[in-house]
Amino acid sequence: MMSKNRRPRSQLLLLPLLLVVSIVVSACTAAPAIEPPPAPTAEIAAYAQQWQSGNHIAASVLTTEPAVAQQALDRVEADLQASSLTVLPGAITRVNDNSATVPVDISWSLGDAGTWAYQVQWKWSRQDGAWKLAWDSTSINPDLGPQQGLVVRITKATDGSLVDRDNNQVLSPVRVYSVVAIQAKMTRVPEAASALVSVLGQFDSTLNADEIAAQIAAADPSTGYTVLNLREESYATVADQLAAIPGISAPSSIRNLPVTKDFAKSLLGQVTPIADALTKGVKGWRIVTVDSTGAELKTLSEQQAVPGAKVTLTLDTKVQSAAEGALAKIPEPAVIVAIQPSTGEILAVAQNAPANALGTIALSGQYPPGSIFKIITATAGIDGSSLRADTEVACPGEWVVDSRPIKNSHSFDLGTVALKTAFAKSCNTSFAQIATALPPSALNSTAKEFGVGLDFDMKGAITLTGQVPVAQSIVQQAEDGFGQG
């Protein structure tokens, strides 16, 4: 007979099964998840910083081959002679738990070769729990092989020239000697200064012994004070005398100079800095890999040399020389500016020595224009007062406006004549009357039509185009009319 307390067989089997499932679940959840090792973020940043700062010992320690890495980094730095290096790592890619790669942007500042930039791939491996750069020469540059170096080769450029309108060279290479007084090699500075004035005074009459002595004392005792620069032909005449003065040296250099010391001095002083920048050639360069003997292997980057430009001035050398000759014997400051009327091109800008002492007054000085301004007054009269060339105007020897007497040269009197005759004879009284009959602003606006008072940029010369202010009185208006306002 069957007992009432006996459990069904299916229930008896269920208990062991649940126990087994419980044990399996417990076993699965009890073991913690295994975390991958951290990426070499800190090591990459440290290596980049140490290489960038030139600390190759500290950088090489972070590689798999410290000795080889340091030698390679040292050589590249010595060969390239870069003024700066920038190393910028990008995003890290994990290949597996023990290896990673990272793209790195490299940028060198190489003087005449400019900025050289490229990208490399760094491979990092994890050994004994530490990340190291898997050293390879390509970690410096992708084209760099073992035992190779990187070198910059500079190619010289040909400079251009500065010529006049007829293609005559305005500046030519000239050897110049600098007379330098070095205090450290002198026993008596005042005596040396007096001797220098005695020898060099023929080239510069403004030299003063006391001033020279003061400049020598103020200068760096080892480098000295440059007293004067002499062209080779001038230096040759006093070389022996200068050599006899203790503490005097005369280093030389080649400079681009005009045919004479004062040729177009006021103009070239402004033109030359602009022309120098245009005529200067740009050096070429090549960045190459070299082997252990220095032999070139491969060109990695290059730029051809660019010759300097030929700069042409509107200057006419013959006209310039003639203008300077005409001014040379005039004792007062005097200038000549010669312009080709059909084009407005400047043919000559000449100043004598007294004018040079005042600066570039030929181009920047402001003076009453004189009778040439009658061109503007006549134009204003034709435009504003319906005058014509044959319109009759009065030309008395003297004309008074508001108690101010205005006279012609030597008080000549033409009576009543055609405007063209008054213009040809430069009649002051006629043009004073024409001006006072016009609105106060008429001469100002007409002058601007001729370019007077306009602001324009002329490379190589600072110019003032004059000004014709609106007259504030009838007397000023009259005086402006014949160019004496």
C-alpha angles and dihedrals in degrees: 000000000000119000117235092224098058113113123227114265093240091060092051092054094049096067097061091045093054089048092054092049091049092052092049094049091048090051092051097050098041097069113080120233115261111241118214116242115268119269118259092254096132094042093051092049091048094049092048092050095047093048092045092051093047096248095137096166092059091043095050092053087066091059133080091243109038098175095048092043094051092049092050094046092048092051095049092049092049094046100045096042089202120185090215142000128207121197116187118178118205133205117327120236116204110217091181138322092294105035138053139169132211133185113230129197112217123195127181126190103216108178110231090015091059120209119346114196133177141143131250134187118233120204117205126194131191114230125175089348095307128104116232134179106250094235120233130147088241088070085076097042129349091233097046116110130198114292091010131125139206119237136180116221115198122208117205119237128220114241120227126232141248112230138172126240090279093050093255112149110253096188125035134179110273129177110237127193120209114213102217125186113208113198094199089064096045127091098189117024098186092053091047091050092052091049091051092053090050092053101036101034090093089066098041120020092190094069112121125193095216092050092048091050090050092050092049090051092049096047127088103280092224101044098035137198125297106230099181142342117230132192114239095257091052094043092053090062094057103026094108093047092050091048089058092060111088115239097021121128129176114203114181137211139175116256134175106245138163123257092268134020095252101033108137087338097164092048101039091049086068100031099048099067090052093044093047091060092049098044096045112105121226115239119239124225145190129199109209141172116239134192127235091281093052095253114147117251110171138000110231100179136355147172125198120237114259116217118228120257127255107244116205121202123202085231118123108213093205093050090045093052092047092050092050091049091052091053099041098089097042109107096203124069106279134172139185126201111186117198130183102235096208094059107014089236116153111241099177141003108191132174130174122230096269089051092048088056088062096051131247094335094151090071104022105030117106121215139158104279095223123203095342085078088068086081089066094043091050091049091049089050093050091047098040107026101032092243120165133196091262096042109125117241133178118255107183121171089245134017125186123212120182091339092310111120115215117196139189120234106289085355094276114182123209098171112212114349141158116281090245090056093048088050094048092049092044095235108193095192093053094053094043088058093046090051095050090053091059129079111271092251096049098092091045094053094042091049090056089055086060092049097258111143095009120133115230137156120239111180112232098020135070106216137181113205094200130243138249107198117203105266115256095198140027090247092055089047091054093047091048089054093070097033102261101103 
